[in-house]
């Protein structure tokens, strides 16, 4: 195989796949990149939330 790709544990020659299959692979790659980007944004938001929660604790009265 000149240009192998593994899908669900099975190896395929990328050069022999149909244009529709190649298009779907591209869609999957783009979607995977978007998922990774969103996961990074979620991690940032979660970190910020934790910081806000700590800041809130510092602002609450101690005798409550």
PDB file of N, CA, C and O in Angstrom:
ATOM      1  N   UNK A   1       0.840  -1.189   0.000  1.00  0.00           N
ATOM      2  CA  UNK A   1       0.000   0.000   0.000  1.00  0.00           C
ATOM      3  C   UNK A   1       0.877   1.241   0.000  1.00  0.00           C
ATOM      4  O   UNK A   1       1.759   1.400   0.843  1.00  0.00           O
ATOM      5  N   UNK A   2       0.624   2.090  -0.934  1.00  0.00           N
ATOM      6  CA  UNK A   2       1.427   3.297  -1.078  1.00  0.00           C
ATOM      7  C   UNK A   2       1.077   4.349  -0.031  1.00  0.00           C
ATOM      8  O   UNK A   2       1.958   5.052   0.464  1.00  0.00           O
ATOM      9  N   UNK A   3      -0.197   4.458   0.304  1.00  0.00           N
ATOM     10  CA  UNK A   3      -0.650   5.514   1.206  1.00  0.00           C
ATOM     11  C   UNK A   3      -1.708   4.935   2.153  1.00  0.00           C
ATOM     12  O   UNK A   3      -2.903   5.177   1.981  1.00  0.00           O
ATOM     13  N   UNK A   4      -1.249   4.157   3.169  1.00  0.00           N
ATOM     14  CA  UNK A   4      -2.225   3.452   4.007  1.00  0.00           C
ATOM     15  C   UNK A   4      -2.889   4.362   5.047  1.00  0.00           C
ATOM     16  O   UNK A   4      -2.295   5.323   5.535  1.00  0.00           O
ATOM     17  N   UNK A   5      -4.129   4.023   5.363  1.00  0.00           N
ATOM     18  CA  UNK A   5      -4.868   4.686   6.440  1.00  0.00           C
ATOM     19  C   UNK A   5      -5.647   3.596   7.164  1.00  0.00           C
ATOM     20  O   UNK A   5      -6.208   2.702   6.531  1.00  0.00           O
ATOM     21  N   UNK A   6      -5.681   3.673   8.484  1.00  0.00           N
ATOM     22  CA  UNK A   6      -6.385   2.669   9.275  1.00  0.00           C
ATOM     23  C   UNK A   6      -7.706   3.252   9.765  1.00  0.00           C
ATOM     24  O   UNK A   6      -7.747   4.324  10.370  1.00  0.00           O
ATOM     25  N   UNK A   7      -8.776   2.524   9.490  1.00  0.00           N
ATOM     26  CA  UNK A   7     -10.122   2.921   9.905  1.00  0.00           C
ATOM     27  C   UNK A   7     -10.751   1.725  10.593  1.00  0.00           C
ATOM     28  O   UNK A   7     -10.882   0.652  10.003  1.00  0.00           O
ATOM     29  N   UNK A   8     -11.140   1.918  11.850  1.00  0.00           N
ATOM     30  CA  UNK A   8     -11.755   0.840  12.631  1.00  0.00           C
ATOM     31  C   UNK A   8     -10.908  -0.429  12.617  1.00  0.00           C
ATOM     32  O   UNK A   8     -11.431  -1.538  12.507  1.00  0.00           O
ATOM     33  N   UNK A   9      -9.593  -0.252  12.731  1.00  0.00           N
ATOM     34  CA  UNK A   9      -8.693  -1.389  12.807  1.00  0.00           C
ATOM     35  C   UNK A   9      -8.359  -2.052  11.488  1.00  0.00           C
ATOM     36  O   UNK A   9      -7.614  -3.031  11.464  1.00  0.00           O
ATOM     37  N   UNK A  10      -8.891  -1.540  10.391  1.00  0.00           N
ATOM     38  CA  UNK A  10      -8.633  -2.122   9.078  1.00  0.00           C
ATOM     39  C   UNK A  10      -7.864  -1.115   8.236  1.00  0.00           C
ATOM     40  O   UNK A  10      -8.174   0.076   8.238  1.00  0.00           O
ATOM     41  N   UNK A  11      -6.861  -1.604   7.519  1.00  0.00           N
ATOM     42  CA  UNK A  11      -6.022  -0.725   6.711  1.00  0.00           C
ATOM     43  C   UNK A  11      -6.542  -0.622   5.280  1.00  0.00           C
ATOM     44  O   UNK A  11      -6.913  -1.615   4.654  1.00  0.00           O
ATOM     45  N   UNK A  12      -6.556   0.615   4.786  1.00  0.00           N
ATOM     46  CA  UNK A  12      -7.007   0.898   3.424  1.00  0.00           C
ATOM     47  C   UNK A  12      -5.937   1.714   2.718  1.00  0.00           C
ATOM     48  O   UNK A  12      -5.181   2.445   3.358  1.00  0.00           O
ATOM     49  N   UNK A  13      -5.875   1.589   1.412  1.00  0.00           N
ATOM     50  CA  UNK A  13      -4.994   2.429   0.601  1.00  0.00           C
ATOM     51  C   UNK A  13      -5.773   3.699   0.274  1.00  0.00           C
ATOM     52  O   UNK A  13      -6.771   3.653  -0.445  1.00  0.00           O
ATOM     53  N   UNK A  14      -5.321   4.812   0.795  1.00  0.00           N
ATOM     54  CA  UNK A  14      -6.015   6.081   0.625  1.00  0.00           C
ATOM     55  C   UNK A  14      -6.214   6.415  -0.854  1.00  0.00           C
ATOM     56  O   UNK A  14      -7.238   6.976  -1.244  1.00  0.00           O
ATOM     57  N   UNK A  15      -5.239   6.069  -1.650  1.00  0.00           N
ATOM     58  CA  UNK A  15      -5.310   6.397  -3.079  1.00  0.00           C
ATOM     59  C   UNK A  15      -6.427   5.647  -3.810  1.00  0.00           C
ATOM     60  O   UNK A  15      -6.844   6.059  -4.893  1.00  0.00           O
ATOM     61  N   UNK A  16      -6.908   4.559  -3.230  1.00  0.00           N
ATOM     62  CA  UNK A  16      -7.944   3.771  -3.899  1.00  0.00           C
ATOM     63  C   UNK A  16      -9.356   4.107  -3.403  1.00  0.00           C
ATOM     64  O   UNK A  16     -10.340   3.595  -3.938  1.00  0.00           O
ATOM     65  N   UNK A  17      -9.454   4.955  -2.399  1.00  0.00           N
ATOM     66  CA  UNK A  17     -10.772   5.318  -1.881  1.00  0.00           C
ATOM     67  C   UNK A  17     -11.481   6.272  -2.837  1.00  0.00           C
ATOM     68  O   UNK A  17     -10.841   7.028  -3.569  1.00  0.00           O
ATOM     69  N   UNK A  18     -12.792   6.224  -2.820  1.00  0.00           N
ATOM     70  CA  UNK A  18     -13.584   7.109  -3.672  1.00  0.00           C
ATOM     71  C   UNK A  18     -13.441   8.556  -3.187  1.00  0.00           C
ATOM     72  O   UNK A  18     -13.017   8.815  -2.061  1.00  0.00           O
ATOM     73  N   UNK A  19     -13.802   9.474  -4.058  1.00  0.00           N
ATOM     74  CA  UNK A  19     -13.758  10.885  -3.678  1.00  0.00           C
ATOM     75  C   UNK A  19     -14.718  11.160  -2.524  1.00  0.00           C
ATOM     76  O   UNK A  19     -14.434  11.990  -1.660  1.00  0.00           O
ATOM     77  N   UNK A  20     -15.845  10.471  -2.509  1.00  0.00           N
ATOM     78  CA  UNK A  20     -16.813  10.635  -1.414  1.00  0.00           C
ATOM     79  C   UNK A  20     -16.203  10.175  -0.088  1.00  0.00           C
ATOM     80  O   UNK A  20     -16.378  10.828   0.941  1.00  0.00           O
ATOM     81  N   UNK A  21     -15.492   9.053  -0.119  1.00  0.00           N
ATOM     82  CA  UNK A  21     -14.844   8.549   1.097  1.00  0.00           C
ATOM     83  C   UNK A  21     -13.757   9.517   1.558  1.00  0.00           C
ATOM     84  O   UNK A  21     -13.637   9.795   2.751  1.00  0.00           O
ATOM     85  N   UNK A  22     -12.971  10.027   0.621  1.00  0.00           N
ATOM     86  CA  UNK A  22     -11.930  11.001   0.970  1.00  0.00           C
ATOM     87  C   UNK A  22     -12.543  12.266   1.553  1.00  0.00           C
ATOM     88  O   UNK A  22     -11.991  12.860   2.479  1.00  0.00           O
ATOM     89  N   UNK A  23     -13.673  12.672   1.013  1.00  0.00           N
ATOM     90  CA  UNK A  23     -14.369  13.847   1.527  1.00  0.00           C
ATOM     91  C   UNK A  23     -14.837  13.613   2.959  1.00  0.00           C
ATOM     92  O   UNK A  23     -14.737  14.507   3.800  1.00  0.00           O
ATOM     93  N   UNK A  24     -15.342  12.426   3.235  1.00  0.00           N
ATOM     94  CA  UNK A  24     -15.783  12.108   4.595  1.00  0.00           C
ATOM     95  C   UNK A  24     -14.594  12.075   5.556  1.00  0.00           C
ATOM     96  O   UNK A  24     -14.712  12.506   6.703  1.00  0.00           O
ATOM     97  N   UNK A  25     -13.464  11.570   5.099  1.00  0.00           N
ATOM     98  CA  UNK A  25     -12.253  11.588   5.934  1.00  0.00           C
ATOM     99  C   UNK A  25     -11.846  13.018   6.265  1.00  0.00           C
ATOM    100  O   UNK A  25     -11.478  13.319   7.401  1.00  0.00           O
ATOM    101  N   UNK A  26     -11.912  13.890   5.276  1.00  0.00           N
ATOM    102  CA  UNK A  26     -11.603  15.303   5.506  1.00  0.00           C
ATOM    103  C   UNK A  26     -12.578  15.896   6.514  1.00  0.00           C
ATOM    104  O   UNK A  26     -12.172  16.644   7.403  1.00  0.00           O
ATOM    105  N   UNK A  27     -13.858  15.567   6.381  1.00  0.00           N
ATOM    106  CA  UNK A  27     -14.860  16.057   7.328  1.00  0.00           C
ATOM    107  C   UNK A  27     -14.557  15.588   8.747  1.00  0.00           C
ATOM    108  O   UNK A  27     -14.700  16.351   9.702  1.00  0.00           O
ATOM    109  N   UNK A  28     -14.143  14.343   8.882  1.00  0.00           N
ATOM    110  CA  UNK A  28     -13.798  13.794  10.198  1.00  0.00           C
ATOM    111  C   UNK A  28     -12.593  14.536  10.773  1.00  0.00           C
ATOM    112  O   UNK A  28     -12.581  14.880  11.955  1.00  0.00           O
ATOM    113  N   UNK A  29     -11.582  14.783   9.943  1.00  0.00           N
ATOM    114  CA  UNK A  29     -10.391  15.490  10.421  1.00  0.00           C
ATOM    115  C   UNK A  29     -10.743  16.906  10.886  1.00  0.00           C
ATOM    116  O   UNK A  29     -10.272  17.356  11.930  1.00  0.00           O
ATOM    117  N   UNK A  30     -11.558  17.592  10.118  1.00  0.00           N
ATOM    118  CA  UNK A  30     -11.970  18.951  10.486  1.00  0.00           C
ATOM    119  C   UNK A  30     -12.776  18.920  11.780  1.00  0.00           C
ATOM    120  O   UNK A  30     -12.591  19.765  12.655  1.00  0.00           O
ATOM    121  N   UNK A  31     -13.666  17.947  11.894  1.00  0.00           N
ATOM    122  CA  UNK A  31     -14.482  17.821  13.104  1.00  0.00           C
ATOM    123  C   UNK A  31     -13.616  17.498  14.315  1.00  0.00           C
ATOM    124  O   UNK A  31     -13.831  18.050  15.394  1.00  0.00           O
ATOM    125  N   UNK A  32     -12.648  16.619  14.149  1.00  0.00           N
ATOM    126  CA  UNK A  32     -11.728  16.299  15.247  1.00  0.00           C
ATOM    127  C   UNK A  32     -10.962  17.538  15.700  1.00  0.00           C
ATOM    128  O   UNK A  32     -10.761  17.738  16.898  1.00  0.00           O
ATOM    129  N   UNK A  33     -10.534  18.366  14.756  1.00  0.00           N
ATOM    130  CA  UNK A  33      -9.838  19.604  15.101  1.00  0.00           C
ATOM    131  C   UNK A  33     -10.754  20.547  15.874  1.00  0.00           C
ATOM    132  O   UNK A  33     -10.320  21.185  16.833  1.00  0.00           O
ATOM    133  N   UNK A  34     -12.004  20.636  15.468  1.00  0.00           N
ATOM    134  CA  UNK A  34     -12.969  21.503  16.155  1.00  0.00           C
ATOM    135  C   UNK A  34     -13.253  20.983  17.565  1.00  0.00           C
ATOM    136  O   UNK A  34     -13.364  21.771  18.504  1.00  0.00           O
ATOM    137  N   UNK A  35     -13.369  19.679  17.715  1.00  0.00           N
ATOM    138  CA  UNK A  35     -13.575  19.082  19.037  1.00  0.00           C
ATOM    139  C   UNK A  35     -12.395  19.409  19.938  1.00  0.00           C
ATOM    140  O   UNK A  35     -12.593  19.779  21.096  1.00  0.00           O
ATOM    141  N   UNK A  36     -11.174  19.281  19.434  1.00  0.00           N
ATOM    142  CA  UNK A  36      -9.980  19.601  20.227  1.00  0.00           C
ATOM    143  C   UNK A  36      -9.981  21.071  20.623  1.00  0.00           C
ATOM    144  O   UNK A  36      -9.642  21.407  21.758  1.00  0.00           O
ATOM    145  N   UNK A  37     -10.359  21.952  19.696  1.00  0.00           N
ATOM    146  CA  UNK A  37     -10.406  23.380  19.994  1.00  0.00           C
ATOM    147  C   UNK A  37     -11.443  23.671  21.075  1.00  0.00           C
ATOM    148  O   UNK A  37     -11.191  24.453  21.992  1.00  0.00           O
ATOM    149  N   UNK A  38     -12.601  23.042  20.965  1.00  0.00           N
ATOM    150  CA  UNK A  38     -13.650  23.245  21.963  1.00  0.00           C
ATOM    151  C   UNK A  38     -13.253  22.679  23.323  1.00  0.00           C
ATOM    152  O   UNK A  38     -13.589  23.255  24.357  1.00  0.00           O
ATOM    153  N   UNK A  39     -12.543  21.560  23.327  1.00  0.00           N
ATOM    154  CA  UNK A  39     -12.071  20.990  24.590  1.00  0.00           C
ATOM    155  C   UNK A  39     -11.080  21.937  25.269  1.00  0.00           C
ATOM    156  O   UNK A  39     -11.093  22.077  26.492  1.00  0.00           O
ATOM    157  N   UNK A  40     -10.226  22.583  24.480  1.00  0.00           N
ATOM    158  CA  UNK A  40      -9.295  23.561  25.040  1.00  0.00           C
ATOM    159  C   UNK A  40     -10.056  24.745  25.619  1.00  0.00           C
ATOM    160  O   UNK A  40      -9.734  25.212  26.712  1.00  0.00           O
ATOM    161  N   UNK A  41     -11.052  25.232  24.905  1.00  0.00           N
ATOM    162  CA  UNK A  41     -11.860  26.353  25.402  1.00  0.00           C
ATOM    163  C   UNK A  41     -12.605  25.966  26.675  1.00  0.00           C
ATOM    164  O   UNK A  41     -12.714  26.773  27.599  1.00  0.00           O
ATOM    165  N   UNK A  42     -13.120  24.736  26.730  1.00  0.00           N
ATOM    166  CA  UNK A  42     -13.797  24.260  27.928  1.00  0.00           C
ATOM    167  C   UNK A  42     -12.826  24.212  29.106  1.00  0.00           C
ATOM    168  O   UNK A  42     -13.182  24.611  30.215  1.00  0.00           O
ATOM    169  N   UNK A  43     -11.616  23.733  28.881  1.00  0.00           N
ATOM    170  CA  UNK A  43     -10.617  23.681  29.952  1.00  0.00           C
ATOM    171  C   UNK A  43     -10.308  25.087  30.472  1.00  0.00           C
ATOM    172  O   UNK A  43     -10.160  25.291  31.677  1.00  0.00           O
ATOM    173  N   UNK A  44     -10.212  26.045  29.564  1.00  0.00           N
ATOM    174  CA  UNK A  44      -9.976  27.437  29.971  1.00  0.00           C
ATOM    175  C   UNK A  44     -11.144  27.949  30.807  1.00  0.00           C
ATOM    176  O   UNK A  44     -10.935  28.574  31.847  1.00  0.00           O
ATOM    177  N   UNK A  45     -12.369  27.689  30.362  1.00  0.00           N
ATOM    178  CA  UNK A  45     -13.555  28.141  31.084  1.00  0.00           C
ATOM    179  C   UNK A  45     -13.654  27.484  32.457  1.00  0.00           C
ATOM    180  O   UNK A  45     -14.023  28.140  33.431  1.00  0.00           O
ATOM    181  N   UNK A  46     -13.329  26.203  32.543  1.00  0.00           N
ATOM    182  CA  UNK A  46     -13.373  25.505  33.827  1.00  0.00           C
ATOM    183  C   UNK A  46     -12.333  26.070  34.795  1.00  0.00           C
ATOM    184  O   UNK A  46     -12.601  26.218  35.987  1.00  0.00           O
ATOM    185  N   UNK A  47     -11.151  26.382  34.277  1.00  0.00           N
ATOM    186  CA  UNK A  47     -10.110  26.978  35.106  1.00  0.00           C
ATOM    187  C   UNK A  47     -10.549  28.349  35.606  1.00  0.00           C
ATOM    188  O   UNK A  47     -10.349  28.679  36.775  1.00  0.00           O
ATOM    189  N   UNK A  48     -11.142  29.142  34.731  1.00  0.00           N
ATOM    190  CA  UNK A  48     -11.633  30.463  35.128  1.00  0.00           C
ATOM    191  C   UNK A  48     -12.729  30.328  36.179  1.00  0.00           C
ATOM    192  O   UNK A  48     -12.754  31.086  37.148  1.00  0.00           O
ATOM    193  N   UNK A  49     -13.615  29.387  35.999  1.00  0.00           N
ATOM    194  CA  UNK A  49     -14.693  29.197  36.967  1.00  0.00           C
ATOM    195  C   UNK A  49     -14.136  28.864  38.340  1.00  0.00           C
ATOM    196  O   UNK A  49     -14.605  29.384  39.353  1.00  0.00           O
ATOM    197  N   UNK A  50     -13.131  27.993  38.369  1.00  0.00           N
ATOM    198  CA  UNK A  50     -12.511  27.638  39.644  1.00  0.00           C
ATOM    199  C   UNK A  50     -11.889  28.870  40.305  1.00  0.00           C
ATOM    200  O   UNK A  50     -11.988  29.043  41.519  1.00  0.00           O
ATOM    201  N   UNK A  51     -11.257  29.713  39.511  1.00  0.00           N
ATOM    202  CA  UNK A  51     -10.661  30.932  40.050  1.00  0.00           C
ATOM    203  C   UNK A  51     -11.733  31.863  40.590  1.00  0.00           C
ATOM    204  O   UNK A  51     -11.553  32.457  41.653  1.00  0.00           O
ATOM    205  N   UNK A  52     -12.846  32.003  39.877  1.00  0.00           N
ATOM    206  CA  UNK A  52     -13.948  32.839  40.355  1.00  0.00           C
ATOM    207  C   UNK A  52     -14.532  32.279  41.651  1.00  0.00           C
ATOM    208  O   UNK A  52     -14.856  33.039  42.563  1.00  0.00           O
ATOM    209  N   UNK A  53     -14.666  30.975  41.734  1.00  0.00           N
ATOM    210  CA  UNK A  53     -15.206  30.350  42.941  1.00  0.00           C
ATOM    211  C   UNK A  53     -14.274  30.595  44.130  1.00  0.00           C
ATOM    212  O   UNK A  53     -14.745  30.868  45.234  1.00  0.00           O
ATOM    213  N   UNK A  54     -12.964  30.501  43.919  1.00  0.00           N
ATOM    214  CA  UNK A  54     -12.005  30.792  44.991  1.00  0.00           C
ATOM    215  C   UNK A  54     -12.084  32.255  45.405  1.00  0.00           C
ATOM    216  O   UNK A  54     -12.036  32.575  46.593  1.00  0.00           O
ATOM    217  N   UNK A  55     -12.207  33.142  44.417  1.00  0.00           N
ATOM    218  CA  UNK A  55     -12.332  34.564  44.712  1.00  0.00           C
ATOM    219  C   UNK A  55     -13.606  34.845  45.487  1.00  0.00           C
ATOM    220  O   UNK A  55     -13.598  35.658  46.411  1.00  0.00           O
ATOM    221  N   UNK A  56     -14.700  34.187  45.130  1.00  0.00           N
ATOM    222  CA  UNK A  56     -15.956  34.343  45.852  1.00  0.00           C
ATOM    223  C   UNK A  56     -15.805  33.906  47.299  1.00  0.00           C
ATOM    224  O   UNK A  56     -16.274  34.589  48.209  1.00  0.00           O
ATOM    225  N   UNK A  57     -15.155  32.774  47.513  1.00  0.00           N
ATOM    226  CA  UNK A  57     -14.946  32.312  48.883  1.00  0.00           C
ATOM    227  C   UNK A  57     -14.197  33.355  49.713  1.00  0.00           C
ATOM    228  O   UNK A  57     -14.465  33.525  50.902  1.00  0.00           O
ATOM    229  N   UNK A  58     -13.272  34.039  49.081  1.00  0.00           N
ATOM    230  CA  UNK A  58     -12.525  35.079  49.787  1.00  0.00           C
ATOM    231  C   UNK A  58     -13.366  36.315  50.088  1.00  0.00           C
ATOM    232  O   UNK A  58     -13.017  37.090  50.978  1.00  0.00           O
ATOM    233  N   UNK A  59     -14.444  36.510  49.381  1.00  0.00           N
ATOM    234  CA  UNK A  59     -15.309  37.666  49.587  1.00  0.00           C
ATOM    235  C   UNK A  59     -16.461  37.398  50.549  1.00  0.00           C
ATOM    236  O   UNK A  59     -17.111  38.337  51.008  1.00  0.00           O
ATOM    237  N   UNK A  60     -16.720  36.148  50.856  1.00  0.00           N
ATOM    238  CA  UNK A  60     -17.835  35.822  51.742  1.00  0.00           C
ATOM    239  C   UNK A  60     -17.471  36.095  53.199  1.00  0.00           C
ATOM    240  O   UNK A  60     -16.318  35.934  53.601  1.00  0.00           O
ATOM    241  N   UNK A  61     -18.461  36.508  53.983  1.00  0.00           N
ATOM    242  CA  UNK A  61     -18.177  36.735  55.405  1.00  0.00           C
ATOM    243  C   UNK A  61     -17.771  35.452  56.109  1.00  0.00           C
ATOM    244  O   UNK A  61     -18.319  34.386  55.828  1.00  0.00           O
ATOM    245  N   UNK A  62     -16.833  35.547  57.005  1.00  0.00           N
ATOM    246  CA  UNK A  62     -16.309  34.367  57.693  1.00  0.00           C
ATOM    247  C   UNK A  62     -17.284  33.841  58.734  1.00  0.00           C
ATOM    248  O   UNK A  62     -17.231  32.659  59.073  1.00  0.00           O
ATOM    249  N   UNK A  63     -18.174  34.683  59.253  1.00  0.00           N
ATOM    250  CA  UNK A  63     -19.057  34.272  60.351  1.00  0.00           C
ATOM    251  C   UNK A  63     -20.422  33.762  59.880  1.00  0.00           C
ATOM    252  O   UNK A  63     -21.336  33.639  60.695  1.00  0.00           O
ATOM    253  N   UNK A  64     -20.579  33.469  58.619  1.00  0.00           N
ATOM    254  CA  UNK A  64     -21.884  33.015  58.115  1.00  0.00           C
ATOM    255  C   UNK A  64     -22.081  31.550  58.332  1.00  0.00           C
ATOM    256  O   UNK A  64     -23.123  31.006  57.967  1.00  0.00           O
TER     257      UNK A  64
END
